Amino acid sequence: MFMRLLYTLLLSILFIAGCHATRPGEQQGEVSGKVTYKGKPLPGGRISFFGARGYNGMAIISPQGEYSIKAPLGECQIGVDNSILKSDPKQEKYKGKIIKKKPWDKADGDKTGEEMKTSHGVTGIYVPLPAHYADPTTSGLKYTVRSGSQTYDIELSDKP
């Protein structure tokens, strides 16, 4: 639990620092696609591409499972995480009910207890994924990024 929290905190810090933590002048390719889990679109989260030279790119996965990211050229390890959308267990009693906006709440509009919007702009519904997908070094997901635009769809499963 502590390691997962530490990893989520690390990803959050990297995300706040900037979605494109590459050096100025570092060549990038634009990769877009869809992330699915068990054949269905992953309804939100973050995706990260880590290059061999330590440069990375991070992007938000839409509630429809789509992403678009600028990533360093060459082979990249990929991490997919939506744990930021995991609601507080105390809030489970609100699941499926309309939660009225409080005057001090900065989020726009009402939302259900099933769909969350974080302060980092990640919107969607939490789906418990196998933990190894959150860490690019253990996810088993790799893609060789080329110059220009390209499409890469990612299928996640329960199998390691």
N, C-alpha and C positions, 0 to 999 in steps of 0.2 A: 504494500500500500504506500509506504514512504517513497519507494523508488518511482512509482507511478506518479505520485504527487510532485516529486522532484523533477521528473521528466516533463510533466505538464507545465510546471513553472518555468523550466528552461525554454520550452517551446514558446510560451507566452512572452518571455523576455525577448527572444529572437523575433517574434512577430511584432512586438511593439517597436523594436529597433528598426524595423523595416522589412517589408515583404521580399525585398531583393537584396540579400546580404552578399552581393558580389562586389568585387573591386571595380572602380571606374575603369572602363576600357575592356573589361572581361567580356568575352564573346558569349552571347546567349542565343538560345532558340526559344521560340514560343510554342509551348505544348498545350493542347487543349483536349478534352475528352470527357468521358463519363466514368464515374466510380460506381460499381454495383457490388452488392453483397447478397449472396444466395439468389442471384438473378434479378434483384430489385435495386433501383437506384438508392444509393446511400444518401439519406435526406439531411445532409449538412456535415460540417466538420472542417478539418484542415488537411492539406496535402503538402508535403515537402519533398523537394528533390535535392539531394546532397551529392555534389560532384567529387571526383577523386582528389582534386586539389584543395578541398575544404570549403569551396564556395557553395552557396545554396540558394534556392528559391522557395518561397512559400506562398500559398494561395488558399482562399476559402472555397470550400465545396458548397455549391448551392443546394437548396432543399430538393432540387430535381436531380442531384448527383453530378452536376456539371462543374468543371473547373477550367481555368485558363491560367497558365503560369509561365513566367520567363525563368528559364533554368540555364545553368552553365552547360556549354557544349561538352560532349563526351559521355561516358557511362556515368549514370547517376543511380544512387540507391534512393528508394522512395519510401516515405512513411505516410501513413494515413491514420488520423486520429479524430475522434469526435467526442472524447471524454469531457471536453469543455462544455458540452451540451447536457451533461448528466445533471439532473435536477437534485436539489437538496432533498434528502429523505423526508424531512419535515414537510415538504411541499407536496408529497404524494397524495395527500387528501384533496388537492386541487386538480388532480389529473382529469382532463376532459371537461372541466368546468371553466366558465369565463372568469378571468381574473381582471377586476376593474383596475384601471390605471389610477395610481395615487398622484396627487399634485406634484410631489417631489420626484416621481419616477420619470427619468429622461427618455424611456422607451416610448415610441409612438403607438397609440391605439391600445386596444385590449388584445389579449392573446390567451390562448388556451394553455392549460397546464402541460399539454403534450408538446407544444412548440415553444422553444426558448430562443431568445436573442441575447447574446452575451455583449459585454461592453466592447469587445474586440470586433464586433460586426459579424460574428459567426451566427447564422440563423439555421434552425432546423430542429429535427427530432433526434434525441439520443437513441442509438442502436448499439447494444453491447457487441463490440467486435473482439475477436481474439487479441489478446494483449500484444502479441509479437508484431502486429501491423503498425503500432504507434512508433516503434523505433526503426529507423531506416536500416540499421545494421542487422536487425533480426527479421525484418518483414519478408525477405526473400524477393521483394519487388525491385526490378532494375529496368532501366530504359536508357538507350543511347540517344542523347539529344543531338540533333543536327542543326545546322544553321537554317533559319527561316521558320515558317509555320508548319506544324505537324499535328497529327491526331494520335492519341494513345489512350485507349479505353482500358480500365483496370477492373478485373473481376476478383473480388475477395471471397474467400470461403472459410469454412471451419477447419479445413485441412492445413497443416503447417507447410 
